[in-house]
Amino acid sequence: MPTSRATMKGVPGDAARRRGLRRVLQPMVALGGLFGLGAGLTLGGIVPWGVGVAVLAVAATFFALYRRQLPALVHGFFKGARGEEMVAGELAHLPADWTILNGLLLPDGRDVDHVAIGPQGVFVIETKHWSGEVSLVNGQILANGRPLAHRSPIEQIRLAVAAVARAAGLPPESLRGVLCFAGPQFADAPTHADEILVCSHLDLNAALLLGPTVLDAAAQARCVARIGALTLTEGLQ
């Protein structure tokens, strides 16, 4: 039976979960090595035992500090993964002539949350799952009424569009960037920051379908083949 929904490939949120696990495990491995060094120095008799005790004390201090930060660190990455799953769930309801590539891994090490390919074009979608209220004022993203302290996601999407085009051998002007907020943070109607579409995940599909048809079936298939030939996440093994 033919599907009435978009074709979905890749695993949404997998890259965010992998980053979260790496961020959690790397300090733990380093602390384990520091504890081992301290124990070795204390019991080895090569240096005064007090040196080993001092190393153990330093390791214990860092572990106590890290343990307090750990819940927020894990929550942040897994919240991001959940946001990507929410957006992918909406994209799955696009018509059957759409293909959604989730968790695209580019040769330069960059990961792209979603690429949606359909009659209305090729859309590179970056998902954000923030807390608080998000707005777009004069082309600038504001969080709770204030400019962002870190790099703007608008610039992040521009770089992602260029990277996908470069990796797939497509002209950059044939791709469009989308900043999609999962959840209620962005309450405004879909809008644009220059050429970047900004919207809530609940408005995403309508915004993608609103544009004119720019790709026929053959052109869509070529784009799917080129971009789909790049690495897609397949879930944690």
Secondary structure, 3 states (H helix, E strand, C coil): CCCCCCEEECCCCHHHHHHHHHHHHHHHHHHHHHHHHHHHHHHHCCCCHHHHHHHHHHHHHHHHHHHHHHHHHHHHHHHHHHHHHHHHHHHCCCCCCCEEEEEEECCCCCEEEEEEEECCEEEEEEEECCCCCEEEECCEEEECCEECCCCCHHHHHHHHHHHHHHHHCCCHHHEEEEEEECCCCECCCCEEECCEEEEECCCHHHHHHHCCCCCCHHHHHHHHHHHHCCEECCCCC
